[in-house]
Amino acid sequence: MAELATIARPYAEAAFALARDGGALPKWADTLSLLAAVASDAKVSAAVDNPKLSVEQKQSLFTTVMGDKLDADTTSFVNVLLDADRIKLLPQINEHFQALKRNNDNVARATIVSAFPLTDQQREELKGALAKRYSRQIDTVEEVDPALIGGAKIIVGDQVIDRTVVGQLNKMSRQIKA
């Protein structure tokens, strides 16, 4: 997986530079998200893998599926990926592009894993506390894991804040054994 991310990174950075310089970051972000979803579709993936289809036919497939969502720049980007046989990297390219855009927009992504779904008030309090701690706007992704028993684990970048019951029990267990 890391290898795919390594290969995808230069494409994402090139797309980001093109979008930023053209003042079209939001449009590119939306288009790349759609392109990643299209490239992940089983039927599209099978067509891309089909050696009987020419690059032009594969380009036509993306143009048809995406409709008016592709402009000249994004069409050229898709063509470059198809010519280089890198179109299957679109999910990884999109992931890296979105991270670059969040950084540019001074937004951090926080993954909140909790034992129970968060209420709106809990979500807003967490976002406020995290925004203050990281001096950035916070974009959240939420997951529910009942195995945590209670509390929450928050992941921002490479930092993990573990305030789960399971995490606290494991910490106490390690301290007792030490």
N, CA, C and O of each residue as an XYZ file, in Angstrom:
712
protein
N       0.826     -1.193      0.000
C       0.000      0.000      0.000
C       0.865      1.249      0.000
O       0.561      2.209     -0.708
N       1.930      1.253      0.777
C       2.815      2.426      0.823
C       3.419      2.683     -0.541
O       3.649      3.833     -0.913
N       3.681      1.615     -1.297
C       4.260      1.776     -2.621
C       3.298      2.522     -3.535
O       3.724      3.393     -4.293
N       2.001      2.194     -3.479
C       1.015      2.889     -4.303
C       0.950      4.369     -3.928
O       0.851      5.233     -4.800
N       1.006      4.656     -2.636
C       0.980      6.050     -2.190
C       2.207      6.795     -2.682
O       2.121      7.970     -3.040
N       3.350      6.120     -2.702
C       4.584      6.737     -3.181
C       4.492      7.065     -4.665
O       4.937      8.126     -5.101
N       3.921      6.161     -5.431
C       3.756      6.383     -6.868
C       2.716      7.469     -7.129
O       2.866      8.267     -8.055
N       1.660      7.498     -6.311
C       0.563      8.454     -6.518
C       0.941      9.880     -6.113
O       0.402     10.840     -6.665
N       1.858     10.028     -5.158
C       2.179     11.341     -4.597
C       2.563     12.386     -5.657
O       2.015     13.488     -5.628
N       3.479     12.090     -6.589
C       3.838     13.136     -7.568
C       2.664     13.573     -8.444
O       2.570     14.740     -8.824
N       1.776     12.639     -8.760
C       0.594     12.996     -9.552
C      -0.321     13.918     -8.742
O      -0.851     14.896     -9.270
N      -0.502     13.602     -7.462
C      -1.339     14.432     -6.597
C      -0.742     15.822     -6.435
O      -1.453     16.826     -6.476
N       0.576     15.866     -6.251
C       1.241     17.158     -6.081
C       1.150     17.995     -7.353
O       0.966     19.210     -7.285
N       1.276     17.355     -8.503
C       1.160     18.077     -9.774
C      -0.266     18.604     -9.954
O      -0.463     19.749    -10.361
N      -1.253     17.768     -9.650
C      -2.650     18.198     -9.752
C      -2.932     19.344     -8.785
O      -3.619     20.305     -9.130
N      -2.396     19.234     -7.575
C      -2.605     20.279     -6.574
C      -1.999     21.605     -7.048
O      -2.638     22.652     -6.947
N      -0.782     21.557     -7.558
C      -0.126     22.782     -8.033
C      -0.931     23.406     -9.175
O      -1.126     24.621     -9.211
N      -1.393     22.579    -10.096
C      -2.186     23.072    -11.219
C      -3.489     23.706    -10.728
O      -3.875     24.783    -11.183
N      -4.160     23.028     -9.795
C      -5.427     23.534     -9.260
C      -5.213     24.827     -8.464
O      -5.970     25.786     -8.619
N      -4.191     24.848     -7.621
C      -3.913     26.027     -6.797
C      -3.564     27.224     -7.682
O      -4.088     28.322     -7.495
N      -2.676     26.997     -8.642
C      -2.250     28.086     -9.518
C      -3.392     28.593    -10.386
O      -3.420     29.763    -10.765
N      -4.334     27.710    -10.699
C      -5.486     28.103    -11.501
C      -6.655     28.607    -10.670
O      -7.702     28.953    -11.217
N      -6.485     28.651     -9.348
C      -7.566     29.106     -8.469
C      -8.769     28.182     -8.481
O      -9.904     28.626     -8.309
N      -8.519     26.897     -8.684
C      -9.625     25.951     -8.827
C      -9.539     24.783     -7.845
O      -9.948     23.668     -8.170
N      -9.010     25.033     -6.654
C      -8.865     23.938     -5.682
C     -10.182     23.238     -5.351
O     -10.229     22.008     -5.383
N     -11.255     23.970     -5.034
C     -12.504     23.270     -4.700
C     -13.033     22.418     -5.857
O     -13.507     21.301     -5.644
N     -12.951     22.945     -7.072
C     -13.437     22.202     -8.233
C     -12.608     20.938     -8.451
O     -13.162     19.868     -8.698
N     -11.291     21.056     -8.363
C     -10.421     19.894     -8.527
C     -10.677     18.874     -7.417
O     -10.697     17.671     -7.674
N     -10.869     19.345     -6.199
C     -11.117     18.429     -5.078
C     -12.379     17.612     -5.337
O     -12.387     16.398     -5.138
N     -13.442     18.276     -5.781
C     -14.684     17.570     -6.091
C     -14.505     16.600     -7.251
O     -14.961     15.458     -7.193
N     -13.839     17.062     -8.303
C     -13.650     16.222     -9.494
C     -12.792     15.005     -9.182
O     -13.110     13.898     -9.617
N     -11.706     15.197     -8.432
C     -10.854     14.055     -8.094
C     -11.584     13.049     -7.215
O     -11.370     11.844     -7.347
N     -12.439     13.527     -6.323
C     -13.230     12.606     -5.502
C     -14.140     11.753     -6.380
O     -14.257     10.544     -6.182
N     -14.775     12.392     -7.341
C     -15.640     11.648     -8.269
C     -14.827     10.688     -9.131
O     -15.221      9.538     -9.328
N     -13.699     11.159     -9.641
C     -12.843     10.298    -10.459
C     -12.361      9.076     -9.675
O     -12.293      7.972    -10.216
N     -12.028      9.280     -8.401
C     -11.589      8.161     -7.562
C     -12.709      7.147     -7.396
O     -12.471      5.939     -7.431
N     -13.928      7.637     -7.216
C     -15.073      6.731     -7.090
C     -15.319      5.976     -8.397
O     -15.605      4.779     -8.384
N     -15.209      6.676     -9.512
C     -15.398      6.035    -10.819
C     -14.322      4.979    -11.046
O     -14.627      3.866    -11.473
N     -13.070      5.316    -10.765
C     -11.967      4.378    -10.973
C     -12.084      3.160    -10.063
O     -11.586      2.087    -10.404
N     -12.732      3.310     -8.916
C     -12.897      2.203     -7.977
C     -14.057      1.289     -8.334
O     -14.165      0.184     -7.801
N     -14.921      1.740     -9.226
C     -16.063      0.934     -9.639
C     -15.574     -0.339    -10.332
O     -14.663     -0.286    -11.159
N     -16.175     -1.474     -9.998
C     -15.739     -2.771    -10.524
C     -15.821     -2.825    -12.053
O     -14.917     -3.355    -12.698
N     -16.879     -2.291    -12.629
C     -17.037     -2.340    -14.091
C     -16.015     -1.450    -14.792
O     -15.444     -1.833    -15.813
N     -15.790     -0.268    -14.240
C     -14.798      0.639    -14.830
C     -13.407      0.026    -14.689
O     -12.600      0.069    -15.618
N     -13.142     -0.539    -13.528
C     -11.847     -1.173    -13.293
C     -11.597     -2.312    -14.277
O     -10.489     -2.475    -14.787
N     -12.640     -3.094    -14.535
C     -12.519     -4.191    -15.502
C     -12.253     -3.641    -16.905
O     -11.457     -4.210    -17.651
N     -12.903     -2.557    -17.261
C     -12.685     -1.948    -18.575
C     -11.267     -1.406    -18.695
O     -10.631     -1.550    -19.739
N     -10.774     -0.788    -17.636
C      -9.411     -0.243    -17.650
C      -8.391     -1.370    -17.797
O      -7.356     -1.201    -18.441
N      -8.689     -2.510    -17.200
C      -7.784     -3.663    -17.273
C      -7.893     -4.437    -18.588
O      -7.053     -5.288    -18.880
N      -8.914     -4.146    -19.369
C      -9.152     -4.874    -20.608
C      -8.116     -4.483    -21.670
O      -8.114     -3.347    -22.142
N      -7.236     -5.421    -22.046
C      -6.195     -5.090    -23.034
C      -6.749     -4.856    -24.447
O      -6.048     -4.322    -25.306
N      -7.999     -5.253    -24.684
C      -8.598     -5.053    -26.005
C      -9.051     -3.616    -26.226
O      -9.269     -3.194    -27.361
N      -9.192     -2.858    -25.123
C      -9.605     -1.467    -25.262
C      -8.382     -0.576    -25.429
O      -7.385     -0.729    -24.723
N      -8.471      0.341    -26.355
C      -7.375      1.287    -26.579
C      -7.427      2.384    -25.519
O      -8.422      2.536    -24.810
N      -6.349      3.136    -25.426
C      -6.310      4.264    -24.491
C      -7.417      5.254    -24.844
O      -8.038      5.830    -23.951
N      -7.666      5.455    -26.126
C      -8.707      6.388    -26.558
C     -10.088      5.919    -26.092
O     -10.921      6.732    -25.691
N     -10.325      4.602    -26.146
C     -11.611      4.078    -25.677
C     -11.742      4.240    -24.166
O     -12.830      4.518    -23.660
N     -10.653      4.069    -23.460
C     -10.683      4.253    -22.004
C     -10.896      5.734    -21.672
O     -11.609      6.064    -20.724
N     -10.279      6.615    -22.448
C     -10.488      8.055    -22.259
C     -11.959      8.397    -22.492
O     -12.555      9.172    -21.743
N     -12.525      7.817    -23.526
C     -13.928      8.045    -23.844
C     -14.836      7.553    -22.716
O     -15.848      8.180    -22.406
N     -14.468      6.436    -22.114
C     -15.235      5.900    -20.994
C     -15.289      6.918    -19.847
O     -16.363      7.205    -19.319
N     -14.139      7.455    -19.470
C     -14.110      8.430    -18.379
C     -14.844      9.708    -18.759
O     -15.552     10.283    -17.933
N     -14.686     10.152    -19.983
C     -15.368     11.363    -20.440
C     -16.880     11.173    -20.405
O     -17.618     12.073    -20.005
N     -17.333      9.997    -20.826
C     -18.771      9.708    -20.834
C     -19.323      9.616    -19.421
O     -20.360     10.205    -19.116
N     -18.635      8.880    -18.561
C     -19.116      8.701    -17.186
C     -19.117     10.018    -16.420
O     -20.057     10.307    -15.679
N     -18.079     10.806    -16.593
C     -17.945     12.058    -15.831
C     -18.772     13.197    -16.411
O     -19.087     14.155    -15.705
N     -19.122     13.105    -17.675
C     -19.943     14.137    -18.294
C     -19.286     15.500    -18.239
O     -18.108     15.649    -18.566
N     -20.065     16.506    -17.816
C     -19.556     17.882    -17.789
C     -18.707     18.187    -16.554
O     -18.320     19.336    -16.342
N     -18.418     17.181    -15.744
C     -17.576     17.382    -14.549
C     -16.099     17.547    -14.917
O     -15.314     18.066    -14.123
N     -15.727     17.110    -16.110
C     -14.332     17.240    -16.553
C     -14.178     18.491    -17.408
O     -14.917     18.691    -18.372
N     -13.214     19.327    -17.045
C     -12.870     20.457    -17.895
C     -11.598     20.087    -18.658
O     -11.163     18.937    -18.599
N     -11.009     21.014    -19.355
C      -9.830     20.718    -20.175
C      -8.661     20.220    -19.317
O      -7.974     19.272    -19.697
N      -8.435     20.856    -18.162
C      -7.309     20.466    -17.311
C      -7.504     19.084    -16.700
O      -6.582     18.269    -16.701
N      -8.698     18.815    -16.179
C      -8.921     17.506    -15.559
C      -8.981     16.399    -16.612
O      -8.596     15.263    -16.338
N      -9.455     16.721    -17.798
C      -9.432     15.745    -18.890
C      -7.989     15.411    -19.253
O      -7.649     14.244    -19.446
N      -7.149     16.424    -19.346
C      -5.722     16.192    -19.636
C      -5.079     15.347    -18.546
O      -4.257     14.476    -18.833
N      -5.454     15.606    -17.285
C      -4.905     14.837    -16.169
C      -5.299     13.362    -16.289
O      -4.465     12.476    -16.103
N      -6.558     13.108    -16.598
C      -7.023     11.728    -16.791
C      -6.264     11.084    -17.944
O      -5.860      9.925    -17.850
N      -6.070     11.812    -19.012
C      -5.343     11.272    -20.165
C      -3.899     10.924    -19.821
O      -3.378      9.904    -20.273
N      -3.254     11.766    -19.025
C      -1.881     11.481    -18.584
C      -1.855     10.184    -17.773
O      -0.981      9.339    -17.965
N      -2.817     10.039    -16.870
C      -2.883      8.819    -16.046
C      -3.144      7.581    -16.907
O      -2.553      6.526    -16.677
N      -4.016      7.711    -17.882
C      -4.301      6.579    -18.767
C      -3.081      6.234    -19.623
O      -2.746      5.062    -19.788
N      -2.428      7.245    -20.158
C      -1.240      7.010    -20.987
C      -0.126      6.331    -20.191
O       0.614      5.506    -20.728
N      -0.011      6.679    -18.916
C       1.047      6.116    -18.065
C       0.592      4.827    -17.367
O       1.338      4.248    -16.577
N      -0.628      4.386    -17.661
C      -1.200      3.202    -17.023
C      -1.233      3.370    -15.499
O      -0.891      2.450    -14.755
N      -1.650      4.564    -15.048
C      -1.711      4.884    -13.619
C      -3.123      5.263    -13.161
O      -3.298      5.766    -12.051
N      -4.113      5.029    -13.994
C      -5.470      5.455    -13.670
C      -6.007      4.777    -12.407
O      -6.848      5.343    -11.709
N      -5.527      3.574    -12.114
C      -5.990      2.865    -10.913
C      -5.479      3.511     -9.629
O      -5.916      3.153     -8.535
N      -4.558      4.458     -9.761
C      -4.046      5.169     -8.595
C      -4.941      6.338     -8.178
O      -4.643      7.029     -7.204
N      -6.028      6.561     -8.906
C      -6.877      7.716     -8.593
C      -7.338      7.768     -7.132
O      -7.356      8.862     -6.568
N      -7.710      6.660     -6.485
C      -8.073      6.768     -5.061
C      -6.922      7.283     -4.191
O      -7.145      8.103     -3.300
N      -5.708      6.816     -4.435
C      -4.554      7.272     -3.658
C      -4.189      8.717     -4.023
O      -3.813      9.506     -3.156
N      -4.304      9.049     -5.298
C      -4.037     10.424     -5.737
C      -5.027     11.369     -5.062
O      -4.649     12.426     -4.557
N      -6.297     10.976     -5.061
C      -7.332     11.802     -4.428
C      -7.056     11.972     -2.940
O      -7.168     13.079     -2.413
N      -6.699     10.896     -2.263
C      -6.426     10.962     -0.826
C      -5.296     11.955     -0.527
O      -5.407     12.775      0.384
N      -4.227     11.873     -1.292
C      -3.094     12.778     -1.073
C      -3.463     14.221     -1.461
O      -3.088     15.164     -0.766
N      -4.185     14.387     -2.552
C      -4.631     15.718     -2.974
C      -5.480     16.365     -1.880
O      -5.283     17.533     -1.545
N      -6.426     15.600     -1.326
C      -7.312     16.139     -0.290
C      -6.506     16.550      0.947
O      -6.813     17.561      1.580
N      -5.475     15.768      1.292
C      -4.617     16.119      2.424
C      -3.868     17.422      2.144
O      -3.753     18.276      3.023
N      -3.362     17.573      0.924
C      -2.686     18.821      0.539
C      -3.647     20.002      0.606
O      -3.274     21.084      1.061
N      -4.868     19.798      0.160
C      -5.872     20.869      0.187
C      -6.225     21.243      1.625
O      -6.333     22.425      1.950
N      -6.405     20.239      2.488
C      -6.704     20.541      3.890
C      -5.564     21.357      4.511
O      -5.805     22.329      5.228
N      -4.338     20.955      4.232
C      -3.186     21.692      4.767
C      -3.177     23.128      4.238
O      -2.926     24.066      4.995
N      -3.443     23.297      2.972
C      -3.504     24.626      2.359
C      -4.604     25.477      2.992
O      -4.437     26.684      3.169
N      -5.721     24.848      3.329
C      -6.868     25.551      3.907
C      -6.790     25.655      5.430
O      -7.733     26.124      6.066
N      -5.663     25.216      6.025
C      -5.460     25.227      7.471
C      -6.531     24.401      8.196
O      -7.095     24.823      9.206
N      -6.787     23.222      7.650
C      -7.768     22.307      8.217
C      -7.055     21.007      8.562
O      -6.262     20.492      7.774
N      -7.346     20.481      9.748
C      -6.807     19.182     10.150
C      -7.950     18.175     10.161
O      -9.077     18.511     10.527
N      -7.661     16.954      9.764
C      -8.668     15.893      9.804
C      -8.489     15.117     11.098
O      -7.394     14.656     11.420
N      -9.577     14.984     11.824
C      -9.577     14.208     13.059
C     -10.509     13.018     12.889
O     -11.676     13.174     12.529
N      -9.987     11.841     13.147
C     -10.816     10.644     13.146
C     -11.182     10.376     14.599
O     -10.310     10.202     15.451
N     -12.476     10.346     14.870
C     -12.966     10.127     16.224
C     -13.625      8.756     16.263
O     -14.638      8.515     15.607
N     -13.029      7.864     17.047
C     -13.576      6.522     17.213
C     -14.164      6.462     18.618
O     -13.454      6.639     19.608
N     -15.460      6.214     18.691
C     -16.117      6.193     20.001
C     -16.941      4.925     20.150
O     -17.264      4.254     19.170
N     -17.273      4.613     21.386
C     -18.064      3.418     21.668
C     -19.515      3.599     21.228
O     -20.190      2.627     20.888
N     -19.987      4.828     21.234
C     -21.359      5.147     20.861
C     -21.352      6.343     19.923
O     -20.404      7.129     19.944
N     -22.379      6.503     19.103
C     -22.436      7.688     18.230
C     -22.400      8.975     19.051
O     -22.997      9.052     20.125
N     -21.706      9.968     18.545
C     -21.611     11.260     19.224
C     -22.894     12.056     19.045
O     -23.548     11.983     18.005
N     -23.238     12.811     20.066
C     -24.339     13.759     19.916
C     -23.785     14.992     19.214
O     -22.571     15.167     19.119
N     -24.671     15.834     18.731
C     -24.231     17.069     18.075
C     -23.418     17.931     19.037
O     -22.415     18.529     18.646
N     -23.856     17.993     20.300
C     -23.151     18.801     21.293
C     -21.753     18.234     21.550
O     -20.790     18.997     21.622
N     -21.624     16.921     21.688
C     -20.313     16.309     21.907
C     -19.387     16.572     20.719
O     -18.209     16.887     20.885
N     -19.948     16.435     19.525
C     -19.161     16.650     18.313
C     -18.621     18.074     18.269
O     -17.440     18.283     17.994
N     -19.474     19.046     18.538
C     -19.067     20.455     18.489
C     -18.054     20.781     19.586
O     -17.109     21.534     19.351
N     -18.244     20.219     20.783
C     -17.284     20.446     21.867
C     -15.917     19.868     21.502
O     -14.888     20.508     21.721
N     -15.913     18.659     20.947
C     -14.644     18.039     20.535
C     -13.971     18.848     19.438
O     -12.766     19.091     19.490
N     -14.747     19.263     18.446
C     -14.175     20.049     17.357
C     -13.595     21.364     17.877
O     -12.531     21.798     17.435
N     -14.299     21.993     18.817
C     -13.807     23.241     19.389
C     -12.510     23.042     20.161
O     -11.567     23.820     20.021
N     -12.472     21.996     20.974
C     -11.257     21.711     21.754
C     -10.088     21.364     20.842
O      -8.964     21.809     21.072
N     -10.349     20.574     19.814
C      -9.283     20.195     18.880
C      -8.812     21.400     18.059
O      -7.617     21.548     17.800
N      -9.745     22.252     17.655
C      -9.373     23.463     16.904
C      -8.468     24.347     17.747
O      -7.499     24.916     17.244
N      -8.786     24.460     19.030
C      -7.960     25.263     19.926
C      -6.585     24.625     20.108
O      -5.567     25.317     20.079
N      -6.555     23.313     20.293
C      -5.293     22.605     20.523
C      -4.368     22.664     19.311
O      -3.162     22.859     19.460
N      -4.929     22.495     18.109
C      -4.110     22.431     16.897
C      -4.066     23.741     16.115
O      -3.391     23.824     15.089
N      -4.768     24.752     16.580
C      -4.822     26.059     15.906
C      -5.200     25.909     14.432
O      -4.619     26.548     13.555
N      -6.170     25.063     14.190
C      -6.660     24.820     12.835
C      -8.150     24.529     12.900
O      -8.685     24.166     13.947
N      -8.805     24.696     11.768
C     -10.165     24.206     11.665
C     -10.097     22.682     11.667
O      -9.094     22.102     11.250
N     -11.154     22.037     12.133
C     -11.143     20.592     12.242
C     -12.248     19.989     11.377
O     -13.413     20.380     11.451
N     -11.841     19.030     10.561
C     -12.754     18.241      9.743
C     -12.789     16.862     10.398
O     -11.744     16.232     10.560
N     -13.969     16.388     10.775
C     -14.035     15.121     11.508
C     -14.577     13.980     10.666
O     -15.432     14.157      9.798
N     -14.044     12.809     10.959
C     -14.565     11.550     10.451
C     -14.880     10.738     11.695
O     -14.038     10.608     12.583
N     -16.073     10.197     11.764
C     -16.481      9.478     12.967
C     -16.670      7.999     12.689
O     -17.187      7.603     11.644
N     -16.241      7.195     13.646
C     -16.420      5.752     13.589
C     -16.946      5.303     14.941
O     -16.618      5.890     15.972
N     -17.762      4.259     14.931
C     -18.281      3.686     16.171
C     -17.697      2.293     16.322
O     -17.771      1.468     15.412
N     -17.107      2.041     17.507
C     -16.532      0.731     17.825
C     -16.988      0.350     19.236
O     -16.371      0.768     20.215
N     -18.062     -0.441     19.349
C     -18.585     -0.810     20.666
C     -17.572     -1.533     21.551
O     -17.729     -1.551     22.771
N     -16.538     -2.127     20.961
C     -15.523     -2.836     21.738
C     -14.740     -1.888     22.645
O     -14.058     -2.346     23.562
N     -14.823     -0.594     22.412
C     -14.104      0.375     23.242
C     -14.756      0.559     24.609
O     -14.163      1.159     25.505
N     -15.960      0.050     24.768
C     -16.757      0.102     25.996
C     -17.259      1.517     26.282
O     -18.456      1.709     26.495
N     -16.382      2.494     26.292
C     -16.775      3.880     26.541
C     -15.635      4.804     26.159
O     -14.516      4.356     25.908
N     -15.926      6.095     26.115
C     -14.898      7.073     25.777
C     -14.682      7.176     24.281
O     -15.509      6.748     23.476
N     -13.535      7.763     23.932
C     -13.226      7.969     22.517
C     -11.721      7.970     22.290
O     -10.930      8.278     23.181
N     -11.358      7.613     21.064
C      -9.973      7.714     20.607
C      -9.993      8.701     19.452
O     -10.796      8.576     18.528
N      -9.094      9.692     19.513
C      -9.049     10.733     18.489
C      -7.691     10.674     17.813
O      -6.652     10.671     18.472
N      -7.716     10.626     16.490
C      -6.480     10.555     15.714
C      -6.417     11.793     14.823
O      -7.290     12.020     13.985
N      -5.366     12.588     15.022
C      -5.128     13.776     14.210
C      -3.711     13.642     13.673
O      -2.741     13.732     14.425
N      -3.598     13.426     12.366
C      -2.276     13.200     11.779
C      -1.665     11.955     12.370
O      -2.246     10.873     12.290
N      -0.490     12.103     12.966
C       0.167     10.945     13.569
C       0.027     10.947     15.090
O       0.695     10.173     15.774
N      -0.826     11.800     15.615
C      -1.055     11.860     17.059
C      -2.345     11.129     17.427
O      -3.361     11.255     16.743
N      -2.287     10.364     18.515
C      -3.442      9.618     18.993
C      -3.728     10.032     20.432
O      -2.849      9.999     21.293
N      -4.966     10.418     20.670
C      -5.429     10.737     22.022
C      -6.405      9.623     22.387
O      -7.507      9.551     21.841
N      -5.999      8.757     23.308
C      -6.818      7.602     23.671
C      -7.437      7.820     25.039
O      -6.764      7.722     26.065
N      -8.719      8.115     25.038
C      -9.472      8.287     26.284
C     -10.592      7.249     26.350
O     -11.675      7.521     26.870
N     -10.315      6.054     25.813
C     -11.306      4.986     25.857
C     -11.158      4.192     27.141
O     -10.094      4.202     27.760
N     -12.201      3.514     27.541
C     -12.143      2.664     28.718
C     -11.120      1.555     28.486
O     -10.308      1.267     29.366
N     -11.154      0.944     27.330
C     -10.197     -0.125     27.003
C      -8.769      0.408     27.055
O      -7.882     -0.252     27.596
N      -8.540      1.591     26.499
C      -7.206      2.190     26.514
C      -6.719      2.461     27.929
O      -5.555      2.215     28.246
N      -7.603      2.966     28.780
C      -7.233      3.253     30.162
C      -6.957      1.961     30.944
O      -6.041      1.910     31.765
N      -7.762      0.912     30.679
C      -7.520     -0.378     31.335
C      -6.181     -0.973     30.897
O      -5.438     -1.514     31.715
N      -5.885     -0.870     29.616
C      -4.587     -1.369     29.118
C      -3.425     -0.592     29.729
O      -2.390     -1.174     30.053
N      -3.592      0.709     29.886
C      -2.539      1.535     30.488
C      -2.313      1.130     31.950
O      -1.176      0.997     32.402
N      -3.420      0.938     32.679
C      -3.281      0.506     34.079
C      -2.631     -0.869     34.175
O      -1.817     -1.113     35.066
N      -2.979     -1.748     33.279
C      -2.399     -3.097     33.263
C      -0.895     -3.038     33.038
O      -0.139     -3.742     33.708
N      -0.454     -2.202     32.097
C       0.989     -2.055     31.837
C       1.712     -1.483     33.060
O       2.827     -1.896     33.378
N       1.077     -0.538     33.736
C       1.693      0.067     34.918
C       1.819     -0.942     36.070
O       2.807     -0.941     36.804
N       0.830     -1.775     36.209
C       0.845     -2.778     37.272
C       1.948     -3.807     37.016
O       2.642     -4.231     37.940
N       2.100     -4.202     35.747
C       3.086     -5.198     35.363
C       4.528     -4.662     35.412
O       5.483     -5.433     35.497
N       4.665     -3.348     35.358
C       6.006     -2.745     35.308
C       6.712     -2.773     36.634
O       7.844     -2.301     36.741
